[in-house]
């Protein structure tokens, strides 16, 4: 076979006559523009043999189609929509305010299109997948109205599968109208079909011509024509797989095109023999000398789909300049992208990828540019405006600035804007400090008892237990002694361990490394409040899932970038089954973080699962059972890949020399810790029993704290005597409850005395 430096797009010279087609389509457009609904009915009867009146599909028909559809189809459509949603959320517009100079701010804000029209073909084969690809991003973008036009069948309705997909996608309006007359109705409006802001969707030659001809009056999405794929192969992928890829493209339509460009001549010859003869005019096979040459051919052609079926496929991605959707590696067929990956399959064809992108969220809206200038900021811009205005002869421009200048204005107090997500985030809710409580209660700070912090009543390792510390030098950022102690205590390899300044720093590093703007992060509710704070600070999208509905948490986690799990849960004290975490991690595409701050009290751990699940991370702290809250020592156990990622973002020496030494010492004295934990668990049982005996509700707990009913006024009553419990703000799922840390017997007795004195109700 000869080397082919380039490929033509046409297989014959028998092309449609563009001028004749345009005249025919223009006549249809003019008729609809002039006569509205009457023209739509007449043209639909002429081309489809049926003209439903009215054209709008009754919502009951859509519901009926959904009810009667095969369950497997509905589930597949919903799964595909969920994947599209996951990808689409990452495409949401996000830009920060730019402080150009002090007092001069510029930014852009997103505005969705209000009404969009989607054309869905219904001829040879209706494509429900295209409904999702076009309508799910529109809904995510915020479009208020999403309208579908699709040709009617003999029953006067669009294809049933299209109605089913429209129901799944949340379409607001469907019309049984096809062809160029549908494009005209959406572009110009009729008595029944209101004009849209933009027309989307593929179609036959008449629909494509109609979109091109109305583009001066209404926005359209992209040039669309026959579907096409180029498969670049180095001979490392089985020939049968590649034949299937080529034939899958050819079956779209008689003018669809599949091209193999291979660096293995023997494989190219084999594939040429294996191709079904009925696709002989649609599939071409070429061999070239090298991968560089193959990509040169592909870039020159600019295919809609490009499959890199070769070794180290990702390493060749940088050489791709012109392609719509790229599929990397032996197990990435274009068919997966057509239906399931969450990438959009609406892609420009005919070489238009040189200037157009695949359909994305951004196509369904636009931005507004905003500028805010203070008097002092305008004064700073005047020296830029004046010479440019004079050079262009626009003196009125200059006057519009000069007339506003106030040379006597006082200097402004300028500060840059924080990132939008930080300004809008929910900060962590803090209880009052010891000093504030003591002042209000009229007692000394030493008399304040913190039942809200979940710390332990004993002191762990102390400075007296340590050798003399040299604090004039930074600690070794690898913390070899502490890492070895963690490895021995947790029975895990050293390369799976990351240490940090408390569990909170490790949670922050995980958010920094794995959550970006718009990334969904699942947060069971109620749970540790810092998960919400960290997610919002990173710009992520919090997905709150009731902790009481594990199936809902599981479903949400499938699409999440990160799922936060506290096990046992804080503040409820409940324990998740290990099997639930196992299944969730296996189903989730993202990271699953299990916060085991209370592991020593529950003795339930997911650490063994980390060895086989690369997306699972366990985070622990020495603040609780080890009594080192003041030292701030924590560690994470993960696969080596995640540990290496955390090492990239972990600051050097964030854990002090002293804290690392205290942590090492405490871990080596684990037997003492375990004995104290057993004593505390007995105290927990006694405290819970005493509180229940008073008529309060106490939830079961696998931690060192209790969740107790808290009628209005009780928390303030306790705090008036210096006893601080964890209360929950208005709107919180646990409003009407308080969280009480189990402390020493003497300290618990002081709490019980105060509860006995409470003469109010016991329930919220």
C-alpha positions in Angstrom: 0.0 0.0 0.0 1.3 3.5 -0.8 1.7 6.2 1.8 -1.1 8.7 1.7 0.0 12.2 2.8 -3.6 13.6 2.6 -7.2 12.5 2.3 -10.1 13.9 0.3 -13.5 14.1 1.9 -15.7 13.1 -1.0 -16.0 9.6 -2.3 -17.5 10.7 -5.7 -18.3 13.9 -7.6 -22.0 13.3 -7.2 -22.5 16.1 -4.8 -25.8 18.0 -4.1 -26.1 21.2 -6.2 -25.8 23.9 -3.5 -27.4 26.7 -5.4 -30.5 24.6 -6.3 -30.8 23.3 -2.7 -30.5 26.8 -1.4 -33.2 28.1 -3.7 -35.5 25.2 -2.6 -34.9 25.7 1.1 -35.1 29.5 0.9 -38.6 29.1 -0.6 -39.6 27.1 2.5 -38.1 29.7 4.8 -39.9 32.5 3.1 -43.2 30.6 3.1 -43.0 30.0 6.9 -41.9 33.5 7.6 -44.9 34.9 5.6 -47.7 32.4 6.5 -46.6 31.1 9.9 -48.6 28.1 11.2 -50.5 27.6 8.0 -47.2 27.2 6.1 -45.8 24.8 8.7 -48.9 22.6 8.4 -48.9 22.6 4.6 -45.2 21.8 4.3 -45.4 19.1 6.9 -48.3 17.5 5.1 -46.4 17.8 1.8 -43.1 16.2 3.1 -44.3 13.9 5.9 -47.8 13.0 4.8 -49.3 14.1 8.2 -49.9 17.5 9.8 -50.8 17.3 13.5 -53.0 20.1 14.8 -51.7 21.6 17.0 -48.1 20.8 16.4 -47.2 21.0 20.1 -47.1 17.5 21.7 -49.4 17.1 24.7 -47.3 16.6 27.9 -49.5 13.5 28.6 -48.1 11.9 25.5 -44.6 12.5 26.8 -45.5 10.9 30.2 -47.1 8.0 28.4 -44.0 7.4 26.3 -41.9 7.4 29.5 -44.2 5.0 31.3 -44.3 2.5 28.4 -40.6 2.6 27.5 -38.4 -0.4 28.4 -36.9 0.0 31.8 -33.4 -0.8 30.5 -33.7 2.1 28.0 -34.9 4.6 30.6 -32.1 3.5 33.0 -29.5 3.9 30.2 -30.8 7.3 29.2 -30.7 8.4 32.9 -27.2 7.1 33.3 -26.1 8.9 30.1 -27.8 12.1 31.3 -26.0 11.8 34.7 -22.6 11.5 33.0 -23.4 14.5 30.7 -24.3 16.4 33.9 -21.0 15.5 35.6 -19.0 16.7 32.6 -21.3 19.7 32.1 -20.9 21.0 35.6 -17.2 21.3 35.1 -17.9 23.6 32.1 -19.9 26.1 34.1 -18.7 29.7 33.6 -16.3 30.8 36.3 -14.2 34.0 36.1 -12.8 36.2 38.9 -13.0 39.9 39.2 -9.8 41.4 37.9 -8.3 44.4 39.8 -6.7 46.1 36.8 -5.4 48.9 38.9 -6.5 50.2 42.3 -10.0 51.4 41.8 -10.5 49.7 38.4 -12.3 46.4 38.3 -13.4 44.4 35.3 -15.2 41.1 35.2 -17.7 39.0 33.2 -20.9 37.4 34.3 -22.9 34.6 32.7 -26.3 34.9 31.3 -28.0 31.8 29.8 -30.0 32.0 26.6 -33.7 32.1 27.6 -35.2 30.0 24.8 -33.3 27.6 22.7 -34.6 25.4 19.8 -33.3 21.9 19.2 -33.8 20.0 16.0 -33.9 16.2 16.4 -34.0 14.1 13.2 -36.6 11.4 12.9 -36.0 9.8 9.6 -33.8 6.7 9.1 -33.3 6.3 12.8 -34.4 8.6 15.6 -31.5 9.3 18.0 -32.6 9.6 21.6 -29.0 10.0 22.6 -28.9 13.3 20.6 -31.8 14.6 22.6 -29.7 14.2 25.8 -26.5 15.7 24.2 -28.4 18.8 23.1 -30.8 19.3 26.0 -29.0 18.3 29.1 -26.3 21.0 28.7 -29.1 23.6 27.9 -30.8 22.8 31.2 -27.4 22.9 33.1 -26.6 26.3 31.5 -29.9 27.7 32.9 -31.9 28.0 29.7 -35.5 28.6 30.9 -37.1 27.1 27.8 -35.8 24.1 25.8 -37.9 23.4 22.7 -37.6 20.4 20.4 -38.8 20.1 16.9 -38.8 16.6 15.4 -40.7 15.1 12.4 -44.1 13.4 13.1 -44.7 9.8 12.3 -47.9 8.3 11.0 -49.5 8.7 14.4 -48.7 12.5 14.3 -46.1 12.3 17.1 -42.3 12.3 17.0 -40.7 8.9 17.6 -41.5 7.5 21.0 -37.8 7.1 22.0 -37.3 10.9 21.3 -40.2 11.6 23.7 -38.7 9.4 26.3 -35.3 11.1 26.1 -37.0 14.5 26.2 -38.7 13.5 29.4 -35.4 12.4 30.9 -33.6 15.6 29.7 -36.3 18.0 31.1 -37.4 19.5 27.8 -40.2 22.1 28.3 -41.8 22.0 24.8 -42.0 19.5 21.9 -43.4 20.1 18.4 -44.1 17.5 15.8 -42.5 19.4 13.0 -39.5 18.5 10.9 -37.4 19.6 7.9 -36.5 23.1 6.9 -40.0 24.3 8.0 -39.0 23.4 11.6 -35.9 25.5 11.4 -37.8 28.4 9.9 -40.5 28.2 12.7 -37.9 28.3 15.4 -35.9 31.0 13.7 -38.7 33.4 12.8 -41.6 32.3 15.1 -45.2 31.4 14.2 -48.5 31.8 16.0 -47.8 28.5 17.9 -44.0 28.2 18.0 -42.4 31.3 19.6 -39.0 32.4 18.2 -35.9 31.0 19.8 -32.6 32.7 20.6 -30.5 29.9 19.0 -31.1 26.8 16.9 -29.2 23.6 17.6 -29.0 20.1 16.2 -28.1 18.0 13.2 -30.3 17.2 10.2 -30.3 16.3 6.5 -29.1 18.5 3.7 -32.3 20.6 3.8 -32.1 21.2 7.5 -28.4 22.0 7.3 -29.0 24.5 4.5 -31.9 26.0 6.4 -29.7 26.6 9.5 -27.0 28.2 7.3 -29.6 30.5 5.6 -31.2 31.7 8.8 -27.9 32.3 10.6 -28.1 36.0 9.8 -31.4 36.2 11.7 -30.9 33.8 14.6 -27.8 32.2 16.1 -27.0 28.6 15.1 -24.7 26.1 16.7 -22.2 24.7 14.2 -21.7 23.3 10.7 -22.9 19.7 10.6 -22.6 17.2 7.8 -21.8 13.5 7.4 -20.3 11.8 10.4 -16.6 10.8 10.2 -13.9 9.0 12.1 -10.1 8.5 11.7 -8.5 5.6 13.5 -4.8 6.0 13.9 -3.2 2.6 14.7 0.3 1.3 15.3 -0.7 -2.3 15.0 -1.0 -2.8 18.8 -4.8 -3.0 18.9 -6.6 -6.1 17.6 -7.7 -5.7 14.0 -11.3 -6.9 14.7 -11.7 -4.0 17.2 -10.7 -1.4 14.7 -12.9 -2.9 12.0 -15.8 -2.6 14.4 -14.9 1.0 15.0 -14.9 1.8 11.3 -18.1 0.0 10.6 -19.8 1.6 13.6 -19.1 5.0 12.0 -20.3 3.8 8.6 -23.6 2.6 9.9 -24.6 6.2 10.8 -25.6 7.0 7.2 -24.6 6.1 3.6 -22.4 9.2 3.5 -20.6 8.6 6.8 -16.9 8.0 6.5 -14.4 5.8 8.4 -10.7 6.0 7.8 -7.9 3.9 9.1 -4.3 5.3 9.1 -1.9 2.6 10.2 1.8 2.4 10.7 1.5 -1.4 10.3 1.0 -2.3 6.6 0.2 -5.9 7.4 -2.6 -4.8 9.7 -3.9 -2.3 7.2 -4.2 -5.1 4.6 -5.9 -7.4 7.1 -8.5 -4.7 8.0 -9.1 -3.9 4.3 -10.0 -7.6 3.9 -12.2 -7.8 7.0 -14.4 -4.8 6.3 -18.0 -5.7 5.3 -18.4 -5.2 1.5 -21.5 -3.1 2.0 -19.3 -0.4 3.6 -16.6 -0.6 0.9 -17.3 2.9 -0.4 -17.4 4.4 3.1 -14.3 2.9 4.7 -10.8 3.8 3.5 -7.5 2.2 4.7 -4.1 3.9 4.4 -0.7 3.0 5.7 2.0 5.5 6.6 5.6 5.2 7.7 5.3 6.6 11.3 3.0 7.9 14.0 4.2 11.4 13.1 3.0 10.9 9.5 -0.3 9.4 10.7 -1.0 12.4 12.8 0.0 14.7 10.0 -2.7 13.1 7.9 -5.3 13.3 10.6 -4.6 16.9 11.4 -4.8 17.8 7.7 -8.2 16.1 7.4 -9.6 17.5 10.7 -11.9 14.6 11.7 -15.0 14.8 13.8 -13.8 11.7 15.8 -10.2 10.7 16.2 -9.3 7.4 17.8 -5.6 7.0 18.8 -5.5 3.1 18.9 -1.8 2.9 19.8 0.7 2.4 22.6 1.1 5.3 25.0 -1.8 7.1 23.3 -1.9 10.0 25.7 1.7 10.9 24.8 0.6 11.6 21.2 -2.3 13.9 22.3 0.0 16.9 22.2 0.5 16.3 18.5 -3.2 16.6 17.7 -4.2 20.0 16.5 -7.4 19.5 14.5 -10.0 17.0 15.8 -13.4 17.2 17.4 -13.4 14.4 19.9 -10.3 12.4 20.7 -10.4 8.8 22.1 -7.2 7.6 23.7 -6.1 4.0 23.8 -7.2 0.5 22.9 -10.4 0.5 25.1 -11.8 3.9 24.0 -14.1 3.4 21.0 -16.0 6.4 19.6 -19.2 4.4 20.3 -18.7 4.9 24.0 -18.6 8.7 23.5 -21.7 8.5 21.3 -23.7 7.3 24.3 -22.1 7.1 27.7 -18.9 8.9 28.6 -20.5 12.3 29.3 -18.6 14.0 26.5 -20.9 15.6 23.9 -21.3 13.8 20.6 -22.5 16.9 18.8 -19.3 17.8 17.0 -18.5 19.9 13.9 -17.8 17.9 10.8 -16.4 18.5 7.3 -13.2 20.0 8.6 -15.0 22.7 10.7 -13.1 21.5 13.8 -10.4 24.0 12.7 -12.6 26.8 13.9 -15.5 25.2 15.9 -15.6 23.2 19.1 -17.7 20.3 20.2 -21.0 21.3 21.8 -20.6 22.4 25.4 -22.3 24.4 28.1 -20.9 27.7 26.8 -22.9 27.4 23.6 -26.1 27.9 25.6 -25.4 31.3 27.0 -23.2 34.4 26.7 -21.3 36.7 29.0 -21.8 40.3 30.0 -18.8 42.4 30.6 -18.8 44.7 33.7 -16.5 47.5 34.7 -16.5 49.4 38.0 -14.3 52.5 38.3 -13.8 54.6 41.4 -12.9 58.4 41.1 -9.3 57.5 42.0 -9.3 54.7 39.5 -10.5 57.0 36.8 -7.7 59.4 37.6 -5.2 56.5 37.1 -6.7 55.7 33.7 -6.7 59.3 32.4 -3.1 59.2 31.3 -3.9 56.1 29.2 -7.1 57.5 27.7 -5.8 61.0 26.8 -3.1 60.1 24.2 -5.1 57.3 22.6 -8.2 59.6 22.3 -6.1 62.4 20.8 -4.4 60.0 18.4 -7.8 58.8 17.1 -9.3 62.3 17.1 -12.1 61.4 19.5 -12.0 64.4 21.8 -15.5 63.7 23.2 -14.0 60.5 24.6 -11.4 62.6 26.4 -14.0 65.1 27.7 -16.2 62.2 29.1 -13.2 61.2 31.3 -11.9 64.7 32.1 -15.2 66.1 33.3 -15.4 63.4 35.9 -12.0 63.8 37.4 -11.9 65.2 40.9 -8.3 66.1 41.8 -9.3 66.9 45.4 -10.8 63.5 46.1 -9.3 61.8 49.1 -7.1 58.7 48.6 -9.3 55.6 48.5 -8.9 52.6 50.7 -8.4 49.9 48.1 -8.6 46.1 48.6 -8.7 43.4 46.1 -11.8 41.3 45.8 -11.6 37.7 47.2 -12.5 34.9 44.9 -16.2 34.7 44.3 -16.6 31.3 45.9 -14.7 32.4 49.0 -17.0 35.5 49.4 -20.1 33.3 49.0 -18.9 30.2 51.1 -20.3 29.0 54.4 -17.7 29.6 57.0 -17.1 27.1 59.8 -19.3 27.8 62.9 -17.3 28.4 66.0 -18.5 28.2 69.6 -17.6 31.0 72.0 -14.1 31.1 73.3 -13.2 30.2 76.9 -12.6 33.9 77.7 -16.1 34.9 76.3 -17.8 32.1 78.2 -16.0 32.9 81.4 -16.9 36.6 81.2 -20.6 35.9 80.6 -20.7 33.3 83.3 -18.8 35.4 85.8 -16.2 32.6 86.4 -12.5 32.1 85.7 -11.4 30.6 82.4 -10.0 27.6 84.3 -13.6 26.8 85.3 -14.9 26.5 81.8 -15.4 23.0 80.6 -15.5 22.2 76.9 -18.0 19.5 76.2 -18.1 20.7 72.5 -14.7 19.8 71.2 -14.6 16.0 71.2 -11.2 16.0 72.8 -10.2 13.5 75.4 -10.0 14.3 79.2 -6.4 12.9 79.5 -3.2 14.3 78.3 -1.3 12.2 75.8 2.4 12.4 75.3 3.9 15.5 76.9 7.0 17.6 76.4 8.5 15.9 79.4 8.4 12.6 77.5 10.7 14.0 74.8 14.4 14.4 74.4 15.6 17.9 74.0 14.3 19.4 70.7 16.5 21.4 68.3 14.0 24.1 67.1 16.4 26.3 65.2 16.1 24.1 62.1 13.2 23.0 60.1 12.0 19.4 60.5 12.7 16.8 57.9 9.6 17.2 55.7 9.5 13.5 55.1 9.0 13.0 58.9 10.7 9.5 58.8 10.2 8.8 62.5 6.5 9.7 62.5 5.8 7.9 59.2 7.4 4.7 60.5 5.4 4.9 63.7 2.1 5.4 61.7 3.1 2.5 59.4 3.6 0.2 62.4 0.4 1.3 64.2 -1.8 1.1 61.1 -0.1 -1.9 59.5 0.3 -0.2 56.1 3.3 0.6 53.8 5.2 3.8 54.3 4.6 4.9 50.7 0.8 5.0 51.4 1.2 7.5 54.3 0.9 11.3 54.3 1.3 13.2 57.6 0.1 16.7 58.3 -0.9 19.3 60.8 -4.0 17.5 62.0 -6.6 15.8 59.9 -7.9 19.2 58.8 -4.7 20.0 56.9 -4.9 16.6 55.1 -8.6 17.2 54.2 -7.6 20.6 52.9 -4.8 19.1 50.8 -7.3 16.6 49.3 -9.7 19.4 48.4 -6.9 21.4 46.9 -5.6 18.5 44.8 -8.9 17.0 43.7 -11.6 19.7 43.7 -11.7 22.4 41.0 -14.3 25.1 40.1 -17.7 23.5 39.5 -16.6 20.0 40.6 -19.4 18.2 42.5 -18.4 17.0 45.9 -20.8 14.8 47.9 -21.3 15.8 51.6 -23.6 13.6 53.7 -25.8 15.8 55.8 -25.5 16.2 58.7 -21.7 15.6 58.9 -18.5 17.4 59.7 -19.0 21.1 58.8 -15.5 21.5 57.4 -16.3 19.4 54.3 -18.7 22.1 53.1 -16.2 24.9 53.9 -13.3 23.1 52.1 -15.4 22.2 49.1 -16.6 25.8 48.7 -13.2 27.3 49.3 -11.8 25.2 46.4 -14.7 26.4 44.2 -16.4 23.0 44.1 -20.1 22.4 44.0 -21.5 20.9 47.2 -24.0 18.1 46.7 -25.7 17.6 50.0 -27.1 14.0 50.5 -29.0 13.1 53.6 -26.9 10.7 55.7 -30.1 8.8 56.6 -30.5 7.9 52.9 -27.5 5.7 52.0 -28.9 4.9 48.5 -29.0 8.6 47.7 -25.5 9.1 48.9 -24.4 6.2 46.7 -26.2 7.6 43.6 -24.7 11.0 44.1 -21.2 9.6 44.7 -21.1 7.9 41.2 -20.7 11.3 39.5 -18.8 13.2 42.2 -15.2 14.4 42.0 -14.9 13.8 45.8 -17.2 12.1 48.3 -16.6 13.0 52.0 -17.5 10.3 54.5 -17.1 10.7 58.3 -17.0 7.2 59.9 -18.2 7.1 62.6 -20.2 10.2 61.6 -19.7 13.5 63.4 -22.1 14.8 64.8 -24.5 11.9 64.8 -22.1 9.2 66.2 -23.4 6.6 63.8 -21.2 4.0 62.0 -21.3 3.2 58.3 -21.0 -0.5 57.4 -17.6 -1.2 55.8 -19.5 -3.0 53.0 -21.3 0.3 52.1 -18.0 2.2 51.8 -16.6 -0.6 49.7 -19.5 -0.6 47.2 -19.6 3.2 47.1 -15.9 3.5 46.3 -16.1 0.9 43.6 -19.0 2.7 41.9 -17.6 6.2 42.3 -15.5 7.8 39.5 -13.9 10.2 42.0 -12.1 10.2 45.3 -13.8 8.7 48.4 -12.4 10.2 51.6 -13.2 8.3 54.8 -12.5 10.5 57.9 -11.8 8.0 60.7 -11.2 10.6 63.4 -13.0 8.3 65.9 -11.5 5.0 64.7 -10.1 4.1 68.1 -13.5 4.3 69.7 -15.4 2.3 67.0 -12.6 -0.1 65.9 -14.1 -0.1 62.4 -11.8 0.9 59.6 -11.6 0.9 55.8 -7.8 0.8 55.7 -7.7 -2.8 54.3 -9.8 -1.6 51.4 -7.1 1.0 50.4 -4.9 -1.8 49.2 -7.3 -2.6 46.4 -9.2 0.6 45.8 -7.0 3.3 44.4 -9.7 6.0 44.9 -10.1 5.4 48.6 -8.3 7.6 51.2 -8.6 7.1 55.0 -7.8 10.2 57.2 -7.1 9.9 60.9 -6.0 12.2 63.7 -4.1 11.9 67.0 -6.3 14.7 68.5 -9.0 12.4 69.9 -8.0 9.1 71.4 -4.3 9.9 71.7 -5.0 13.2 73.5 -2.9 15.4 71.3 -5.4 18.0 70.1 -3.1 20.8 70.9 -0.2 19.3 68.9 -2.2 19.0 65.7 -1.0 15.6 64.2 -2.9 13.7 61.6 -2.2 11.2 58.8 -3.8 9.9 55.6 -3.5 6.4 54.2 -4.1 6.1 50.5 -2.7 4.4 47.4 0.8 5.5 46.4 -0.6 7.5 43.5 -2.8 9.6 45.7 0.0 10.0 48.3 2.3 11.2 45.6 -0.3 13.8 44.5 -0.7 15.0 48.1 3.1 15.4 48.3 2.9 17.8 45.3 0.6 20.2 47.2 1.8 19.7 50.8 3.8 22.6 52.2 7.2 21.8 53.6 7.5 21.5 57.4 3.8 22.3 58.1 4.0 19.9 61.0 6.4 21.2 63.7 9.4 19.2 65.0 7.8 19.1 68.5 4.4 17.9 67.2 6.0 15.2 65.1 8.0 14.0 68.1 4.9 14.0 70.3 3.0 12.0 67.6 5.7 9.5 67.3 5.9 9.0 71.1 2.1 8.7 71.4 1.9 6.1 68.6 4.6 4.0 70.3 2.5 3.9 73.5 -0.7 2.7 71.8 -1.4 0.1 74.6 -1.8 3.0 77.1 -4.1 4.8 74.7 -6.3 1.7 74.3 -6.7 1.2 78.0 -7.8 4.8 78.4 -10.2 4.4 75.5 -11.8 1.4 77.2 -12.2 3.4 80.4 -13.8 6.3 78.4 -16.2 3.9 76.7 -17.4 2.8 80.1 -17.8 6.4 81.1 -19.8 7.0 77.9 -22.2 4.2 78.8 -22.7 5.6 82.3 -23.2 9.1 81.1 -25.7 8.1 78.4 -27.6 6.1 80.9 -27.8 8.9 83.4 -28.9 11.4 80.8 -31.6 9.0 79.5 -32.8 8.5 83.1 -33.6 12.3 83.2 -35.9 12.0 80.2 -33.6 13.2 77.5 -33.2 11.4 74.2 -29.7 10.1 73.6 -28.7 8.6 70.2 -26.4 5.5 70.0 -22.8 6.4 69.5 -19.6 4.8 68.3 -17.5 7.8 69.3 -16.4 9.7 72.3 -19.4 12.0 72.2 -23.2 11.7 72.6 -26.0 13.4 70.6 -28.6 14.5 73.1 -32.0 16.2 72.7 -31.6 19.9 73.5 -34.8 21.9 74.1 -34.8 25.6 73.6 -32.7 27.4 76.2 -30.9 24.4 77.6 -27.5 25.2 75.9 -27.6 28.7 77.3 -28.5 27.4 80.7 -25.5 25.1 80.7 -23.2 27.8 79.4 -24.2 30.2 82.1 -22.3 27.8 84.5 -19.3 27.5 82.1 -20.4 24.2 80.5 -20.1 24.5 76.7 -21.9 22.0 74.5 -21.9 21.9 70.7 -25.2 23.4 69.5 -26.4 23.7 65.9 -27.5 26.9 64.1 -30.9 27.7 62.7 -31.7 25.6 59.7 -29.3 22.8 60.6 -30.7 19.2 60.3 -29.8 18.7 64.0 -31.4 21.9 65.3 -32.9 20.9 68.7 -30.0 18.6 69.5 -26.6 19.1 71.3 -23.4 17.2 71.0 -21.7 16.4 74.3 -18.1 15.2 74.6 -17.6 12.4 77.2 -15.0 13.7 79.7 -13.7 12.5 83.0 -16.0 11.0 85.6 -15.6 14.2 87.7 -16.3 16.5 84.8 -19.2 14.4 83.6 -20.7 14.6 87.1 -20.6 18.4 87.0 -22.6 18.3 83.7 -25.1 15.9 85.2 -25.6 18.2 88.2 -26.5 21.0 85.9 -28.9 18.9 83.8 -30.7 17.8 87.0 -31.2 21.5 87.8 -32.8 22.2 84.5 -36.6 22.5 85.1 -37.6 22.8 81.4 -38.7 20.2 78.9 -36.5 17.3 78.0 -37.4 17.1 74.4 -37.2 19.7 71.6 
